[in-house]
Amino acid sequence: MDRQEPQGGDFIRVVGAATNNLRDVTVDVPKKALTAVTGVSGSGKSSLVLDTIAAEAQRLVNDSYPAFVRNRLPHLPEPEVQSMSGLTFTALIDQRRFTGNARSTVATAADIAPLLRLVFSRIGEPSAGYSPAYSFNDPAGMCPRCDGLGTVVDIDLDELIDPEKSIDEGPVRFSQFRPGVYRWKRFAYCGLFDRRKPLKDYTEEEMRLFLYAEQLKLPAPEPEFPKTARFDGVVTRIRDVYIRNRPEKMSAAVREELDRILTRRRCPECEGARLNEAARSSLIDGRSIVDWTGMSVSALHALLATMDDPRVAPAVHGMRRTLGALVSVGLGYLTLDRQSSTLSGGEAQRVKIVRHLGSALTDVTYVFDEPSSGLHPADVQRLNRLLRELRDAGNTVVVVEHHPQVIRTADHVIDMGPGAGREGGSVQFEGDPAALVGSGTITGRLLARPLEPAAAVRRERGSVRVERASAHNLTGFDVDIPLGVLTAITGVAGSGKSSLATVELPGQRPDFVVVGQDPLRGGVRSTSLSVLGIADAVRERFARASGLAPAWFSFNSKGACPACRGKGYITTELAFLDDVATPCDVCGGARFNEEALAARIRGRSIADVLGMTADDLAALFADDPEIVSAMRWMDRVGLGYIAVGQSLDTLSGGEKQRLLLAKHLGASADLTRERIVLDEPTTGLHPGDVDRINDLFAELVDAGATLVVVDHNLRVIARADRVIDIGPGAGADGGRLLVTGTPAEVMRCEASLTGRALRAAAEG
């Protein structure tokens, strides 16, 4: 290992770390510096930074509280490490999406909402009252019709009721009211209706009672009706049970039924503004607080630059600072009224960064998990400024990163490797970025080599035209998408790339299949094996070997650990804090019960198999072509480092997308006819792994497939045959076709930020 000793003696020192795949790692992380931890995907970066340093810091902070508080906090296990010293209070800023409900917006998530309300309460005319009168989360300010949600939920009677059927035949198209269940018995035995008469023959009063009766005392119910119960109509009951008090636990089937029978529309009273009339009518220079939050962050920042009213000067200064920071991390296109749960993981992380920038705390360790994810190279430079700003405020900043621009701006680099999984877990280099370039490690070699745009491009086999592209912020342009080649669609975050590639192109040309980063169904209960469709094949092999039914080898069925019910962990609910999961004491996280774990194939249990990588599983079941093929595709899309039994909810958006790509390619009957759109497939990948993905793309295109890739990664863009650059900015400042051509042609376009970034990378 090439190691340079950090200057000074103020470090976070880790000695003998063995968490996950770490191999007795000893490192020094300099305090009050910006440290980048690098390495190929699966090399141990997150194990060192997130699962060791950040986890131990959180555990020690929790242990510092009095016993009364400690008993109500999660009991976190100690990481596998000999010793650690120099830890400080640690804030982890990862890429988890905001879990806020409909009442959480960008304004509330960025802590700018209180300042907005304060300004309007002070100088808005006519005044609606104190700050709560401008909050849609407070009864004083919320719209009375929608309770501050901006939408109202209605029941679609045409979807819910079949008027041709009688009560005995089941006229309610909702399984919770089917004949024989207790909710059906409520109206079947209430004594108000002829059970054999079709609903279409009901009188107006009978239909009103059947649908809308509320706590009606029945005059003559049948004996089967509960003695002390009152009668509610079908619609009344659905509103009470499934709308006002939506159950926390609901099967996927019931949820789908509700989605079918419920309609959501903009509140007719506030028109989606969420606020009551008084708050909406209070104006500053002709604009309401609704107008302000509906503007883009960039536009509101420009508006506030001209405001100099001394009555609200401190609040306006605070808003300018926060809005400016949001612009600087490439989020100027967002509106403050956007629901926070709709933000991507990368967008959510950048909002969290901005929130921490306003903190008065110092000597904090800030840990970031790939903060450059989803950012154009032009935006990465702004991100670097914010990271340095946090450092210069007297804090320690540690980033798990792949992006060359972030690595080069760091004060210190720790490079993990050399490979992934069992091949990783060792420190390859410690020192400054300049020394890393000459270190000979994989990361160092890739940083040292200037980007080389493709010298020659493939010949197109025709093209298809997207006409009048106008989804979201697109300005109605026409563009040709070439066939039989690799096309990269580029531009800054929010420029309109995804609108063109994932909305307009497949909308006008349905033969293009989008493989995006949408959430996969299943979460903690699903794995790569289930997504790829071979989980049953693996269970069947264990069933044949043991004589047990296949269900014994599913942690969602008979094989589940009785304590954690197959999750592998126990969730502790902390009320106003995030829920915390700790490994199950009974199964040790294996997820299976003892009988399931006792079965073996070549000495391996079902839990052992789920802990394998794709190559290991293919070797174990080398005689099964279906399993071998699926594992081959999983490895080829760059997921060879993850365990095949890892829960889907622990995978990044890029990993999920590449898993879907493996599924799609494995199921393809003819790769030469494929037309695939990929939305940022390189998210979370080391440059070396990106080169592997590029090789796969090249192989698919050379076989005759057409690929359209939305990406910021310059290594992908440089290898494309055609680049379509959208911009020049984000939101209202984007949506225009800037240039289309080869990477070399795009490099010559001065208006293209992508072209400038390509040129800078090629010059080294």
C-alpha positions in Angstrom: 0.0 0.0 0.0 1.2 3.5 -0.9 0.7 5.6 2.2 1.4 9.3 3.0 1.1 10.3 6.6 -1.3 13.2 7.1 0.3 16.3 8.5 -0.5 17.2 12.1 -1.9 14.9 14.8 -5.6 15.6 14.8 -7.2 12.5 13.3 -10.1 10.1 13.5 -8.1 6.9 13.9 -9.5 3.5 13.0 -7.5 0.4 14.0 -8.3 -3.1 12.9 -11.6 -2.6 11.2 -13.2 -5.8 10.0 -16.8 -4.8 9.3 -18.3 -6.6 6.3 -15.5 -7.2 3.8 -12.9 -5.0 5.5 -9.5 -6.8 6.2 -8.1 -5.5 9.4 -8.1 -1.9 8.1 -6.2 0.8 10.0 -6.5 4.4 8.7 -6.2 8.0 9.9 -8.9 10.5 8.7 -7.6 14.0 9.2 -10.0 16.4 11.1 -11.2 19.7 9.7 -10.3 18.5 6.2 -12.2 17.1 3.2 -11.4 13.4 2.8 -12.6 11.4 -0.2 -12.9 7.6 0.2 -12.7 5.9 -3.2 -12.6 2.5 -4.8 -14.5 0.3 -7.1 -18.1 -0.6 -6.2 -18.1 -3.1 -3.4 -14.5 -2.4 -2.4 -15.4 -1.5 1.2 -15.8 2.3 1.1 -19.2 2.3 2.7 -18.2 -0.4 5.2 -15.4 1.8 6.4 -17.2 5.2 6.4 -20.8 4.4 7.0 -20.8 1.1 8.8 -17.8 1.7 11.0 -17.0 5.4 11.5 -20.5 6.9 11.3 -22.1 3.9 13.0 -19.7 4.0 16.0 -20.1 7.7 16.4 -23.9 7.4 16.5 -23.6 4.6 19.0 -21.3 6.6 21.3 -23.6 9.6 21.1 -26.6 7.5 22.1 -24.6 6.0 25.0 -24.0 9.5 26.4 -27.6 10.1 27.2 -29.1 9.3 30.6 -30.5 5.8 31.1 -34.1 7.0 30.7 -33.4 8.3 27.2 -31.0 5.4 26.3 -33.8 2.9 26.9 -35.9 4.6 24.3 -33.1 4.8 21.7 -32.0 1.9 19.5 -29.3 -0.4 20.9 -26.8 -0.3 18.1 -24.2 -3.1 17.9 -20.5 -2.2 18.0 -18.8 -2.4 14.7 -16.1 -5.0 14.2 -13.0 -2.8 15.0 -10.2 -3.1 17.5 -10.2 0.5 18.5 -11.3 4.0 17.3 -10.4 7.4 18.6 -11.0 11.1 17.7 -14.7 10.6 16.9 -16.9 13.7 17.0 -20.6 14.2 16.6 -21.4 12.8 13.1 -24.1 13.8 10.7 -24.8 11.2 7.9 -26.2 12.7 4.7 -27.1 9.8 2.5 -29.3 9.4 -0.6 -32.4 8.1 1.1 -35.5 9.9 -0.2 -37.5 12.0 2.1 -40.2 10.0 3.8 -42.3 13.1 4.5 -46.0 12.8 3.8 -48.0 15.2 1.7 -47.5 17.9 4.2 -43.7 18.0 3.6 -42.4 20.2 0.8 -39.1 21.5 -0.4 -39.7 24.7 1.6 -40.2 22.7 4.9 -37.4 20.2 4.1 -34.9 23.1 3.5 -36.1 25.0 6.6 -37.1 28.0 4.6 -40.9 27.8 5.2 -40.7 29.5 8.7 -38.9 32.5 7.1 -41.5 32.7 4.3 -44.3 32.8 6.8 -42.5 35.4 9.0 -42.0 37.8 6.1 -45.7 37.6 5.0 -46.9 38.0 8.6 -44.8 41.2 9.0 -45.4 43.0 5.7 -48.1 41.1 3.8 -51.2 43.3 3.0 -53.8 42.7 4.2 -52.2 40.7 7.0 -53.7 37.3 7.7 -52.3 37.3 11.2 -49.2 35.7 12.8 -46.9 33.2 11.1 -49.2 30.2 11.7 -51.9 31.9 9.6 -49.7 31.3 6.6 -49.0 27.6 7.2 -51.0 24.9 5.5 -50.0 22.6 8.4 -51.8 24.8 11.0 -55.5 25.1 11.4 -55.1 28.9 11.3 -53.8 28.8 7.8 -54.9 25.6 6.1 -57.7 25.4 3.5 -60.8 24.1 5.3 -62.0 22.0 2.4 -58.8 19.9 1.9 -57.2 20.4 5.4 -54.1 21.9 3.8 -53.4 18.9 1.5 -54.2 20.7 -1.8 -56.2 17.7 -3.0 -59.5 16.1 -2.2 -60.2 12.4 -2.4 -63.4 11.2 -4.0 -64.9 7.7 -4.6 -65.6 6.8 -8.2 -69.1 5.3 -7.9 -68.9 3.9 -11.4 -65.8 1.9 -10.4 -67.2 1.0 -7.0 -70.8 -0.1 -7.7 -72.3 -2.5 -10.2 -75.9 -1.5 -10.5 -76.9 -4.6 -12.3 -76.2 -6.8 -9.3 -78.2 -7.3 -6.1 -76.7 -7.5 -2.6 -76.7 -11.3 -2.7 -74.7 -11.1 -6.0 -72.1 -8.7 -4.6 -72.7 -5.2 -6.1 -69.6 -3.6 -4.5 -66.5 -4.0 -6.6 -64.2 -4.0 -3.6 -63.0 -7.3 -2.0 -63.5 -6.0 1.5 -67.3 -5.9 0.8 -67.7 -9.2 -1.1 -70.5 -11.5 -0.2 -69.9 -13.4 3.1 -67.4 -11.0 4.7 -68.4 -9.0 7.8 -68.6 -5.7 6.0 -71.1 -7.2 3.5 -73.1 -8.6 6.4 -73.6 -5.1 7.7 -75.8 -4.0 4.7 -77.0 -7.5 3.9 -78.7 -8.0 7.3 -79.5 -4.4 8.2 -83.2 -4.9 7.3 -83.3 -1.8 5.0 -83.0 -3.5 1.6 -84.3 -6.3 -0.5 -81.2 -8.5 -1.0 -82.5 -9.9 -4.3 -83.3 -6.6 -6.0 -80.6 -5.1 -8.3 -79.3 -1.7 -7.2 -80.5 -0.1 -10.4 -84.1 -0.7 -9.2 -83.5 1.1 -5.8 -85.5 4.2 -5.0 -83.5 7.4 -4.6 -83.8 7.1 -0.8 -82.7 3.5 -0.7 -79.6 4.3 -2.8 -78.8 7.3 -0.5 -79.0 5.0 2.6 -77.0 2.2 0.9 -74.2 4.6 0.0 -74.2 7.5 2.5 -76.1 6.5 5.7 -74.1 7.5 8.8 -74.5 5.9 12.2 -78.1 5.1 11.5 -80.1 3.4 14.2 -81.9 0.6 12.5 -85.6 0.0 13.1 -85.7 -3.7 12.4 -82.3 -5.4 11.7 -82.1 -9.1 11.1 -80.8 -11.3 13.8 -77.3 -11.6 12.1 -76.7 -7.9 12.5 -74.6 -7.0 15.5 -76.8 -6.1 18.5 -75.3 -2.7 19.4 -74.0 -1.6 16.0 -75.2 1.4 13.9 -75.5 1.3 10.2 -73.0 3.1 7.8 -73.4 3.2 4.0 -70.8 1.7 1.8 -69.2 5.1 0.8 -69.3 6.3 4.4 -67.6 3.2 5.6 -64.8 3.4 2.9 -64.2 7.0 3.8 -63.9 6.2 7.5 -61.7 3.1 7.2 -59.6 3.7 4.1 -59.4 7.5 3.6 -59.6 9.3 6.9 -57.8 6.5 8.8 -55.9 4.7 6.1 -54.6 1.4 7.6 -50.8 1.2 8.1 -50.7 -2.4 7.0 -52.5 -3.2 3.8 -51.9 -5.9 1.2 -50.8 -4.9 -2.3 -54.0 -6.3 -3.7 -56.2 -4.1 -1.5 -54.0 -1.1 -2.2 -54.4 -1.6 -6.0 -58.2 -1.9 -5.5 -58.2 1.4 -3.6 -56.2 3.1 -6.4 -58.9 1.9 -8.8 -61.9 3.2 -6.9 -60.5 6.4 -5.4 -59.9 9.6 -7.4 -57.8 12.5 -6.3 -58.3 16.0 -7.8 -57.2 19.5 -7.0 -59.1 21.1 -4.2 -61.8 23.3 -5.9 -61.7 25.8 -3.1 -57.9 26.6 -2.9 -57.1 25.2 -6.3 -54.2 23.2 -4.8 -52.7 26.2 -2.9 -53.4 24.5 0.5 -54.0 27.8 2.2 -57.3 29.5 3.2 -58.6 32.7 1.6 -57.0 35.1 4.1 -53.5 33.7 3.6 -53.9 33.6 -0.2 -55.2 37.2 -0.3 -52.2 38.7 1.7 -49.8 40.2 -0.9 -46.3 41.7 -1.1 -45.9 43.8 -4.3 -48.8 42.0 -5.8 -47.7 38.4 -5.1 -49.0 36.0 -2.4 -47.0 33.4 -0.5 -48.6 30.9 -2.9 -47.0 32.8 -5.8 -43.6 32.8 -4.0 -43.6 29.1 -3.3 -44.8 28.3 -6.8 -41.8 30.1 -8.4 -38.6 28.3 -9.2 -35.9 28.6 -6.6 -33.8 30.6 -9.1 -36.6 33.0 -9.8 -37.5 33.6 -6.1 -33.8 34.1 -5.4 -33.7 36.9 -8.0 -36.9 38.5 -6.7 -35.5 38.7 -3.2 -32.3 40.3 -4.4 -34.4 43.5 -4.9 -36.1 43.5 -1.6 -34.7 45.8 1.1 -37.5 46.3 3.6 -35.7 46.8 7.0 -38.7 45.2 8.8 -37.8 41.8 7.4 -34.2 42.2 6.5 -32.8 39.3 8.7 -35.5 36.9 7.4 -34.9 37.9 3.8 -31.1 37.5 4.2 -31.6 34.0 5.6 -33.9 33.1 2.6 -31.4 34.5 0.1 -28.6 32.4 1.6 -30.6 29.2 1.5 -32.0 29.8 -2.0 -28.5 30.7 -3.2 -27.2 27.4 -1.8 -30.0 25.4 -3.5 -29.1 27.1 -6.8 -25.4 26.3 -6.2 -26.1 22.6 -6.0 -28.1 22.6 -9.2 -31.6 22.7 -7.7 -32.6 26.1 -9.0 -35.3 24.5 -11.1 -37.2 23.2 -8.1 -40.3 25.0 -6.7 -40.6 25.4 -2.9 -44.2 23.9 -3.0 -43.0 20.6 -4.5 -43.8 17.6 -2.3 -40.5 16.5 -0.8 -41.2 12.8 -1.2 -41.1 13.3 -5.0 -37.5 14.3 -5.0 -34.9 11.8 -6.2 -32.3 10.4 -3.8 -29.7 12.8 -5.1 -32.0 15.8 -5.0 -32.9 14.9 -1.4 -29.3 14.6 -0.4 -28.5 18.1 -1.8 -31.4 19.6 0.1 -30.0 18.1 3.3 -26.6 19.6 2.5 -28.1 23.0 2.2 -29.9 22.5 5.5 -26.6 21.7 7.3 -24.9 24.7 5.8 -27.0 27.0 8.0 -26.0 25.1 11.2 -24.1 27.0 13.9 -22.4 23.8 15.0 -18.7 23.3 14.4 -16.3 20.4 15.0 -18.9 18.1 13.4 -18.0 15.2 11.1 -20.2 15.3 8.0 -20.4 12.0 6.1 -21.7 12.1 2.5 -22.6 9.0 0.5 -21.9 9.9 -3.2 -23.1 13.5 -3.1 -22.3 14.0 -6.8 -24.8 11.4 -7.9 -27.2 12.7 -10.5 -25.1 15.9 -11.1 -23.8 17.3 -14.3 -20.1 18.2 -14.2 -21.0 21.8 -14.2 -23.0 21.3 -11.0 -20.3 19.2 -9.4 -18.1 22.3 -9.2 -20.8 24.0 -7.2 -21.1 21.0 -5.0 -17.4 21.1 -4.3 -17.7 24.7 -3.2 -20.3 23.7 -0.6 -18.2 20.8 0.7 -15.3 23.2 1.1 -17.6 25.7 2.8 -18.6 23.1 5.4 -14.9 22.2 5.9 -13.8 25.8 6.3 -16.5 26.3 9.0 -14.3 24.1 11.2 -15.8 20.7 10.4 -14.5 17.3 9.2 -16.0 16.3 5.8 -15.8 12.7 4.6 -17.3 11.7 1.2 -17.7 8.3 -0.3 -17.2 9.2 -4.0 -16.4 8.1 -7.5 -16.5 11.4 -9.3 -13.0 12.6 -10.4 -13.9 16.3 -9.8 -14.8 15.6 -6.2 -11.7 13.4 -5.6 -9.4 16.1 -7.1 -10.8 18.8 -4.8 -10.3 16.7 -1.6 -7.5 17.4 0.9 -7.0 13.7 1.6 -7.9 10.5 -0.3 -8.3 6.9 1.1 -8.5 4.4 -1.8 -10.0 1.0 -1.1 -9.7 -2.2 -3.1 -8.2 -3.6 -5.1 -11.4 -5.3 -6.2 -15.0 -5.8 -4.9 -16.4 -8.2 -2.2 -13.8 -10.7 -1.2 -11.3 -9.1 -3.6 -11.6 -5.8 -1.8 -11.5 -4.5 1.8 -7.9 -3.3 1.9 -6.5 0.3 1.9 -4.6 0.7 -1.4 -3.5 4.4 -0.9 -3.7 7.2 1.6 -2.5 10.7 0.7 -3.4 13.8 -1.4 -5.1 13.6 -4.8 -1.9 14.5 -6.7 0.0 11.5 -5.2 -3.0 9.3 -5.9 -2.6 10.0 -9.7 0.8 8.4 -9.6 0.0 5.6 -7.2 -0.7 2.9 -9.7 -4.1 2.0 -8.1 -7.1 1.5 -10.3 -8.5 4.8 -9.2 -5.1 6.5 -9.7 -4.6 5.1 -13.2 -8.1 6.2 -14.3 -7.6 9.7 -12.9 -4.2 10.0 -14.6 -5.5 9.2 -18.0 -7.3 12.0 -19.9 -10.7 11.2 -21.3 -10.5 10.1 -24.9 -13.7 10.7 -27.0 -14.4 7.9 -29.5 -12.2 8.3 -32.6 -14.8 6.8 -34.8 -18.6 6.4 -34.5 -20.9 3.6 -35.8 -23.0 4.1 -38.9 -26.7 4.7 -38.2 -29.3 2.3 -39.5 -32.0 4.9 -40.0 -33.7 7.0 -37.4 -37.0 7.9 -35.8 -38.2 11.4 -35.3 -39.6 12.8 -32.0 -41.8 15.7 -33.0 -42.8 18.7 -31.0 -41.3 17.5 -27.8 -43.1 19.5 -25.1 -43.3 17.4 -22.0 -42.6 19.3 -18.8 -40.1 22.1 -19.7 -39.3 21.0 -23.3 -39.9 23.8 -25.8 -41.6 21.8 -28.7 -38.5 21.0 -30.8 -38.1 18.1 -33.2 -35.2 15.7 -33.0 -34.1 12.5 -34.8 -33.1 9.5 -32.7 -30.6 7.3 -34.7 -31.1 3.5 -34.8 -28.5 0.8 -34.3 -26.1 3.1 -32.3 -25.5 4.4 -28.8 -27.1 7.8 -28.2 -26.4 9.8 -25.1 -28.9 12.5 -24.0 -27.2 15.0 -21.9 -27.6 18.3 -20.0 -27.6 19.7 -16.5 -30.0 18.3 -13.8 -33.5 19.5 -14.6 -32.7 20.5 -18.2 -35.3 18.1 -19.7 -33.2 15.1 -20.6 -35.4 12.5 -18.9 -38.5 14.3 -20.3 -37.3 13.7 -23.8 -35.9 10.2 -23.3 -38.4 8.6 -20.9 -41.6 10.5 -21.8 -41.6 11.8 -25.3 -39.6 9.1 -27.1 -41.5 6.0 -25.7 -44.7 8.0 -25.9 -44.3 8.6 -29.6 -42.4 5.4 -30.3 -43.8 2.6 -28.1 -41.2 0.1 -29.4 -38.6 1.8 -27.1 -38.6 0.2 -23.7 -37.6 2.4 -20.7 -35.5 0.8 -18.0 -35.5 3.5 -15.4 -34.9 4.0 -11.6 -38.5 3.7 -10.5 -39.0 1.9 -7.2 -39.2 -1.9 -7.5 -42.1 -3.6 -5.8 -41.2 -5.9 -2.9 -38.6 -3.8 -0.9 -37.3 -5.8 2.1 -39.2 -8.9 1.0 -37.6 -9.1 -2.4 -34.1 -9.9 -3.7 -32.2 -10.0 -6.9 -33.1 -13.6 -7.3 -36.8 -12.8 -7.2 -36.5 -9.9 -9.6 -34.5 -12.1 -12.1 -37.1 -14.8 -11.7 -34.9 -17.6 -10.4 -35.8 -17.6 -6.7 -38.2 -20.5 -7.3 -35.5 -22.5 -9.1 -33.1 -22.1 -6.1 -35.8 -23.1 -3.7 -36.7 -26.2 -5.8 -33.1 -27.3 -5.7 -33.1 -27.2 -1.9 -36.5 -28.9 -1.8 -35.1 -31.8 -3.9 -32.0 -32.1 -1.7 -33.9 -32.0 1.6 -37.3 -33.5 1.0 -39.0 -30.4 2.3 -41.5 -28.3 0.4 -40.0 -25.3 -1.5 -41.9 -22.9 0.8 -39.4 -23.9 3.6 -36.7 -22.0 1.7 -38.6 -18.8 1.4 -38.2 -16.2 4.2 -41.7 -15.0 3.2 -43.3 -18.4 3.9 -42.6 -21.5 6.0 -38.9 -20.9 6.3 -39.2 -17.5 8.0 -37.5 -16.9 11.3 -40.4 -16.7 13.9 -38.8 -13.8 15.7 -38.2 -11.3 12.8 -40.7 -13.0 10.4 -38.1 -13.3 7.7 -36.9 -9.7 7.7 -33.5 -10.4 9.4 -33.9 -7.5 11.7 -36.2 -6.1 14.4 -37.6 -2.6 13.8 -37.7 -0.2 16.8 -40.3 2.6 16.3 -39.0 5.8 17.9 -42.2 8.0 17.4 -40.9 11.3 16.3 -37.5 9.9 15.2 -36.7 7.6 12.2 -37.4 3.9 12.9 -34.2 2.0 13.6 -33.5 -1.6 12.6 -31.2 -4.0 14.6 -30.2 -7.5 13.6 -32.5 -10.3 14.8 -31.1 -12.0 17.9 -32.7 -15.3 17.1 -31.5 -15.9 13.5 -28.6 -13.4 13.6 -29.9 -11.8 10.4 -30.1 -15.0 8.4 -33.9 -14.6 8.1 -34.6 -18.3 8.2 -35.7 -20.7 10.9 -33.6 -23.6 12.2 -35.3 -26.3 10.0 -34.7 -24.3 6.8 -31.1 -23.6 7.8 -30.4 -27.3 8.5 -30.8 -28.2 4.8 -27.5 -28.2 2.7 -26.4 -28.3 -0.9 -22.7 -29.0 -1.0 -22.4 -27.8 2.5 -24.2 -24.5 1.9 -27.5 -23.5 3.6 -30.1 -21.3 1.9 -28.8 -18.4 3.9 -25.3 -19.1 2.7 -26.6 -19.1 -0.9 -28.4 -15.7 -0.5 -25.1 -14.3 0.8 -23.2 -15.4 -2.4 -22.3 -13.2 -5.3 -23.4 -13.9 -8.9 -20.2 -15.8 -9.8 -20.4 -18.0 -6.7 -24.1 -18.9 -7.2 -23.4 -19.7 -10.9 -20.6 -22.0 -9.8 -22.8 -23.8 -7.2 -25.5 -24.4 -9.7 -23.4 -24.8 -12.8 -25.7 -27.6 -14.1 -28.8 -25.2 -14.2 -28.7 -23.1 -17.4 -31.5 -20.8 -16.1 -29.6 -19.9 -13.0 -26.2 -19.6 -14.7 -27.7 -17.3 -17.5 -29.4 -15.0 -14.9 -26.2 -14.7 -12.9 -24.1 -14.0 -16.0 -26.3 -11.0 -16.9 -26.2 -9.8 -13.3 -22.4 -9.8 -13.4 -22.3 -8.2 -16.8 -24.4 -5.2 -15.9 -22.0 -4.4 -13.0 -23.7 -6.1 -10.1 -21.2 -8.9 -9.5 -20.2 -7.5 -6.2 -23.6 -7.5 -4.4 -25.1 -10.5 -2.6 -27.9 -12.1 -4.6 -30.1 -12.2 -1.4 -29.6 -8.5 -0.6 -33.0 -6.8 0.0 -34.1 -4.5 -2.8 -34.7 -1.6 -0.4 -30.9 -1.5 0.3 -30.0 -1.1 -3.3 -29.3 2.3 -4.9 -31.4 3.6 -7.7 -28.6 2.9 -10.2 -28.2 -0.7 -8.8 -32.0 -1.3 -9.2 -31.9 0.0 -12.7 -29.0 -2.3 -13.7 -30.9 -5.2 -12.1 -33.9 -4.4 -14.3 -31.6 -4.2 -17.3 -30.2 -7.7 -16.5 -33.8 -9.0 -16.2 -34.8 -7.4 -19.5 -31.7 -8.7 -21.4 -32.0 -12.2 -19.9 -35.6 -12.4 -21.1 -35.0 -10.9 -24.6 -35.8 -13.3 -27.4 -33.6 -11.3 -29.9 -31.1 -8.7 -28.6 -30.5 -7.4 -32.2 -34.1 -5.9 -32.2 -33.9 -4.3 -28.8 -34.6 -0.6 -28.4 -33.8 0.4 -24.9 -33.8 3.7 -23.0 -31.7 3.8 -19.8 -32.0 6.7 -17.3 -28.6 7.3 -15.6 -27.4 3.7 -15.5 -24.0 4.6 -14.1 -25.3 6.0 -10.8 -23.0 4.8 -8.0 -20.3 3.3 -10.3 -16.5 3.7 -10.1 -14.9 4.8 -13.4 -13.5 1.3 -13.8 -17.0 -0.2 -13.5 -18.3 2.4 -15.9 -15.8 1.1 -18.5 -17.3 -2.4 -18.0 -20.8 -1.0 -18.6 -19.5 0.8 -21.7 -18.1 -2.5 -23.0 -21.6 -4.1 -22.5 -23.3 -1.3 -24.3 -20.8 -1.6 -27.2 -21.5 -5.3 -27.4 -25.3 -4.8 -27.5 -25.1 -2.1 -30.1 -22.6 -4.1 -32.3 -25.1 -7.0 -32.1 -27.8 -4.7 -33.6 -29.5 -3.1 -30.6 -30.4 0.6 -30.2 -29.5 2.2 -26.9 -30.5 5.6 -25.7 -28.7 6.6 -22.4 -29.5 9.6 -20.2 -26.3 10.2 -18.3 -24.0 12.8 -16.9 -21.0 10.5 -16.8 -18.4 11.8 -19.3 -17.0 8.3 -19.8 -20.3 7.2 -21.2 -20.8 10.4 -23.3 -17.4 10.2 -24.8 -18.1 6.6 -26.1 -21.5 7.5 -27.6 -22.1 7.6 -31.4 -24.5 10.5 -31.1 -24.9 13.1 -28.3 -28.2 15.1 -27.9 -27.6 18.0 -25.5 -30.5 19.7 -23.8 -30.2 23.0 -22.0 -28.6 25.4 -21.5 -29.9 25.5 -17.9 -32.6 23.8 -15.8 -36.3 24.3 -15.5 -37.5 27.4 -17.4 -33.9 28.0 -18.5 -33.6 24.6 -20.1 -35.8 22.5 -22.4 -34.1 23.6 -25.7 -32.1 21.5 -28.2 -28.6 22.9 -28.0 -26.6 20.6 -30.2 -26.8 17.1 -31.7 -23.8 15.3 -33.1 -20.7 13.2 -32.3 -18.9 13.8 -29.0 -16.2 15.7 -31.0 -18.8 18.0 -32.5 -20.4 18.6 -29.1 -17.0 19.6 -27.7 -16.9 22.4 -30.2 -20.2 23.9 -29.1 -19.5 26.8 -26.8 -23.1 27.1 -25.6 -23.0 23.5 -24.3 -21.9 22.9 -20.7 -21.5 19.3 -21.6 -19.2 20.2 -24.5 -17.1 22.3 -22.2 -16.9 19.5 -19.6 -15.9 17.0 -22.3 -13.2 19.4 -23.6 -11.8 20.0 -20.1 -11.7 16.2 -19.4 -10.0 15.5 -22.7 -7.3 18.1 -21.9 -6.7 16.5 -18.5 
